[in-house]
Amino acid sequence: MKILKKVLCVFLAAVILCSVSGMFATAAETLPQNASYIAGDATGDGIINSSDALAVINHVTKAVPITDVVRRTAGDVTGDDKLTSSDALMILNFKVGNIESKDFVRKNFNVQQVANLYYDPYTGHVVDEKGAGVVGYGYDAKSGVFYATGEGWQREVGYTEAYDRAAVLAAMPLDTIRIKFNYGGKQWMVQLWKGFYGFLFSGCEIGFYNRPDSTSDDLKTYNIVKPDFYQDITVKFNYLLHSFTRSDHAWWLTGFTPTANISALQAPLSIPLMRMETTIKFNDAGLYNAFIQGLKDVDHIFANYTGNTRAFKFIDGKNMRELGNKTVTFNWQ
């Protein structure tokens, strides 16, 4: 894995250095009074990773300009008041462990540190230096939503359907939909969850997984998809008075909002009231088409708190819609 990351870094670095070195001023512009940021976090998600390097590349080549002055300032890790390919390369070097975040140049750095955690008043995110949060979870102080950063221990363990059955023993009654399909010589599963987490939170999740096509055991572990297959995901969650929206370029997108305590007996009545609306913009046409077919093939929901399934379908024009440009939106209630 580490070797692959380093090879990827070298490859992307070569692409970056050959790209147009468009330069846009950052620090010369006036920052908002409450502006703060984590240096290197050009996307504003509280995590420093390859998505930030890609955002800088897109800005440099004018493909997708970064319009937020704070995000541009965060991306200027070289401290030359410009966004260039050198900033993207430095972010990639941090991601693969060649340098540390202390090597980034910080301007107007108002992020507050408590022990090993960092609070960014501008984004509201609370994470550690690596963006992994506390045991893999971060907090958005603005929306009051907890979330899995996708950079913690969960990346190493993959996923198996047995976890869903065990989750109810940890006070997590959940409904789940498994969208399964084959693509590129692999079995894929895009899984949706909604329900209660520890009876303290309500929320939802979506995760991307795959495994070798030769796998025959349904309970065998799926692997986390490689960064090349991270997708642009937006999830909107609503349950009674609780709601949130989260977006990220990720393999796993989650959100958990504090909710009044609920007993296990109420879960079958309460979870179906939750609404999860998901929009995904795919970066691969073949994967998109395979996913659409998998979405249409869904025929049931699994409830881990009863161990039973109930019928459910995604119907084009009703609760799912293709938006064009490899983008689909679908809702589940």
N, C-alpha and C positions, 0 to 999 in steps of 0.2 A: 504493500500500500504506500509506504513512504517513498519507495523508489519511483512508483507510478506518479506520485505527486510531484517529485522533483523533475521527472521527464516532462510532465505537463507544464511545469513552470518554465522550463527552458524553451519548450515549443512556443508557449504563449509570449514569452519574452521576445523571441525572434519575430513573431508577428507584430508585436507592439512596436518594436524598434524600426520596423519597416513601414509602419503606418504614418499617416500624415501627422505631423507634430503640431497640431493646432493648439494655440495657447489662449487661455482666457484668464483675465485677472480675477483674483479672489480677495485677498486681504485689502486691496485698494478700495473695494466697495464697503459700504457701511453695513455692519452686522446688526441684527436686532439686539435690543438692549439685554434681553435674557438669553442671548445666543450662547450655546455651549455645545460641545461635541466630543466624540471619541475620535481621536486622530486616526485616519484610515477608513473610517466608517462613512464612505461616500453615499451609501444607499439609505442611511439613517435607521437601520434595523437593529442597531446595538451590537452587531457582530462584524468582525473584520475578516473577510474571506474573499474568494475569487470573484464573487458578485460585485464587490467594491472595485476590484481591478477592472472588471468588464465595464462598469458604469463610467469609470475614468476613460477607458478606451473609446466608448461610444461618444463621450463628450469631446474628446480630442479630435475624433474623426467627423464630428458634427452629426453623427447618426442619431443620437438621442442626447441633446444638451441637458446638462444638470442646471435647472433653473433656480434652485434654492441656493442662495449665497452661502448658507451655513454648510450645506452638503459639499459645495465646491471647496470651501475652506478646509473641511475635514479631509477631503481627498488630496489636498496639497501637502503631502507628507514630507516632501523635500524642502518645503519652506521657501520656495522661490517666487511666491505670489502668483503662480500659474499652475494650470493643470496640464501635465505633459505625460508622455509615455514613461518617463522616469518615475513618476508617482505610481503608475500602475505596476511597474516592475518592482518597486519597493514593497508595495502591498503584497504582491505574489511571493516575494522573498520572505516576508513575515509569515504568510500562510503556511509555507513549507518548512518553517523553522530556521531559516538562514539568518534572520535578524530578530530582534525583540522590539516590542512596541515602543520602548523607551528611545529607540533610534529614530522614531518619527519626530518631526518638528511640530510643535504645538503652538498655535496662536490663539489668544483669547480663550484659553483652555479653562472652562469653568466647571468641568465635570467634578463632582464631589466624591471623594474616596472615603469609605468606611471599611476598615480592615482590608480584605481583599476584594471588596465589591466597589463598583463604580456606578454613580447615579448621574444621568445626563438630564438636567432640567429641561433642555430643549426638546428631546424626544420622549422623555419620561421613562426611558429604559434603565433597569437595574440589572447589571450583569457583572461577571468578573472580567479580568483583563483579556482573556481569550474569547470572551463572548459566550462562554458555556454556562454562565449563571451558577446557581447553587444546585448541585447534583443534577445538572442538565436543564434547570428551569430558570427563566428570567421573569421580570415583572415590569409591566408598563404602568408607571405611576399616574399617567394622565388618564388612561381609560379604566384603571383598576383591574386590569386583566393579567393573569399569570399565563405564561406560555413556555413550551419546550423550545429551547434554542436550536435544537437539531445538531448541536456541536458537542454534546455531552456523551455519557456512557451509552446512550441508546444507539448510537451509531455502530457500536461494536457488537451488539447482540442480535441484530436482525429482528425478524418477527415470525412467529408461528401462531396458528389458530388456537393452540393450547393456551396462549396468554389470555385470550378473550374469556375462556372458561374459568381461568384462575382469577381473573380480575374481580369477579363478583365476591370472592372470598376476602378481598381487600377493600370491601365496601365501595365497589365501583360498578353499579348496575348500568349496563350499556346496551344500546341497540347498535348493530353494526351491519354494513353492507360491503360485500367483497366483490369488486369489479375485476373479473379475471379474463385474461386473453393471452394469446401467444404473439410474440413479435421478436424478430431478430434472433431466432434460435433459442429464446428463453420464455419461460412462463412468467407472466406479469400479474401482479395484484395491486390495484389501487384500492385502498380500504378507507371507508368512512366510519366514524364513530360519533355518537352523541349520547349524552346521559349525565350521570352524577359521578363525581370523583371524590371519594372519601365522605360522601354526604355533606361536604362543606362547599363544594363548587358544582356548578353546572357548566357544560361546555361541549366542545366538539374537536375532532381531529380529522386530518386526511394524510395518508402516507403512501409513498411510491416504493414498491418492492419488486424484485425479480429473482429468478433462480434458474439453473440449467433446465432445458426443455425435457431432459431425460428423467427428471424427478417424478416419482410415482406416488409417494406418500403425501397426502394432503397436510399432515401435521409437520412435515419437514420444514425447517426454517427457511424463510425467504431472506434474501440479502437486501441491504440498503442500496438503492441505485447509485451509480457513480455520478459525480458532479455534471457530466455531460448531459445527464437526463434529469437534472433539476428543472422544474417548470415554474412559470409565473402563476401563482395561485392566489386567489382572493376568496376568503370565507366570511360570510355574514351569518351571525348566530342570533336567534331571538327566542327567549323563553319568558313568558309573563313580562315582568318589568326589567328583565336582564337582556342586554343586547351588546354586541360588539362587532367590529369589522377588522379583520387582519389580512395583510397582504405580504407576500415575500416570494423571492425566487428560491425555491427550496425543494427538499424531498419530503419534508414533514411539516405541516402547518397546524398549529393548535391554538386554542384559547380556552381559558378557564376563569369564570367569574364567580366571586363569592355569592353563595345562595343559601337561603334559610335551610336549616337541617330538615332532612326528609327521611322517612322510614322506608325500609325495603318494600313494605307492602304497598306503598304509594307509587313506586317506580313504574309499574305497568300502566298506570293512569297518567303519570306526569311526563314521562319521556316522549310519548307520541305527540305531546303538545309543543315540543321543541322544533324549531325550524332551522335548517342548515342549508344555506344557499351557497353554491360553489361555482366559481368561474376559473377555468384553466386555459391559459394560452400556451400551447405546445410549441417546442422548438424543432420538432421533427414531424413531417407530414405522415410518414408511415406509422409512427407511434400514435399519432392523433387518430388516424383512421381505424387502427386496431382498437384503441380505447373506445371510440364511438360504438363500435360493434359490441364490445364488452359491456358498455353501459346499457345498450338495448337488450342484452341477454340477461341482465339482472332479473331475477324473479322472486327474490325473498329477502327478508330482513331476519337476522339472527339476534335473539334477545338472550344475553348471557344469564340474566336473573331468573329465567324460566327454563333455559336450555332448549327452547322451541323456536321454530321459525314461523313467520307469517308472510303472506303473499304481498309482493310489491313490485311495481314496474316503473321504469323511466319511459315516458311516452313523449315522442317528438311533438312539439307544439303545445304540450300540456305542462309537464314539469321538467322538460329539457329543451334546449334550443341551440343550434349551431349558429354562431355569430359571424363565421367567415374568418379568414386569416388564421386557421388552425386553432380557433377559440370556441369553447363550448361553455354554456352555463346550465346548471341543473339544480333543482331544489328538492329537499326531502323533509317531509313532515308526516 
